[in-house]
Amino acid sequence: MKNLFKWLMLASIALLSSCCMTSCVKKIGAAHEGVRVTLAGGDRGIGDENLVTGWVWYMPGLRQVYVYPMTVKTIDYPPFTVYDSEGTEYIIDPMVSLYIQPSASPRIVAKYLQSLENIIRLPIYNYTKEAFRMEFNKFTTQQVIESRDSLENNVSKRLQEKLFSEGFELDLLTPGIRFPEQISKEIIAKNAAVQIALRKQNELVGEQADADKRIVSATAERDANKLKEASITPKILQQLWIEKWDGKVPTVAGNNGIMVNLNDLK
């Protein structure tokens, strides 16, 4: 009986030692926060003092340690459907980037008591779907088409406020809105019409600019000719004649339409 008791004690010590060497210790690395949860006893629960760093030892069954990364995590969520106020269906394929607020880990653990992966996979996914559903329900189909930027901003703001209240910060939301086929065709047609109108407008502006240039050029040429004509006086004509004269006496003279060769009179 003594030998049996001795072997049981040794086995218990060995088991306890093995446990302490493996699952009873965790290292809280850089860019991480650790939260130690007391599961039994009078001080069970979570408080700010449970935020731990470095190497943390604990007894399984009595305490648990959760480790949360403080870096940005990007999640590509599965698509889901939402409806606007008129019942038009849209497919949302969102991507969310978020991170935990500094020192908010104890509050998150106290509420969810889950790993960060599980919190992201379900609760935050539900918050994301709810943000889209609530905002889409405020818009008509036409408003969704014409005010898409405003709608997306509203969704982002709603999700950001919800995540902040849960201890998270929203870094980026990519909505990934897929319109129904018919609406997509209408949007494409509308965008094409807008592009055509802009191109025609630019062409008209260009043609008008060319016409204005031609008018300015013609006006300048006309004004220059007027100035030139106004500046030519008899005195200037005489000066021009003198400058052009080659020094020879004219051999022809005329008056009243009669021309006479002066050499014939010699």
Steps between C-alpha positions, in 0.01 A plus 500: 500500500787733586667427167176572315460831680859587423457427130179706489678795658788476255258476206309805624820700541617397155166593347498835678857571394421414141198727507701790639765452236247516215148641525555683833722770355449753222721774363342834419715630216545844356190659339278271710293536814439218745200468731505263797156377602436352844243223462451400864523644847390826654700718258373333184426728210686757290622850576758742366756346735467176301687654206831310494821500297809282462497142625179411681454187715155373589320192624257345250149475640567787738627763257506560127710740292376661177752656263381764250714653223492881487585521131252565219307193388328488160203268457341406167147411613261270311244683281151570633185671369334826601192689374427867444174667607331385177600136540776495237760236588875563510792267562760631747849346490682705767858517618565645847830614653500563876715496811449492878512825694800519736421344840151397384576128508365437855169659405477288184586179685249583775218531246581222255734261686616374160805510281534798266450268201159391630397858581590610147339198339154547651419810715688752286368338182149551638578865584617550141185348352282706732672825399435432132141389554408801712645755257374337179150497645507882510565537123277450198641320196558828317673648804728198525604558138540877524636526856716192533790690660270644764354156572841340538615780731192447717569127523863560592404754767240268655739205507780717640280619788392145583852360493629787712243421769630141499866597542601492131602761243388476138801557275336445159174372357476383139124457435513283186144590394362295210200653327224295336569434132235740370622783724858431397399538134326828581805630684728404210264669251477811715878521538542458123247780436682725744833429329353575157349826627831602654687417179256706290522785745880492481481495120270803502730681735793420273314618189395818674858562609622455138229736373596759759864471394406554135289803591780648707750437218272654235424800720869554566580481128218741413610750763859474378394574141295797616794638688725444201258679263451788741875550530567525120497877421604677169831588661563137585405396144744755363772369727425144394521610130834664558630192679390279210630739218801364317628846391380475139279765335161359400477424129123498497257771607128520481194697588131438460569151373751610223844342525797657314844350451740786574775349281280553192500875561875533466 
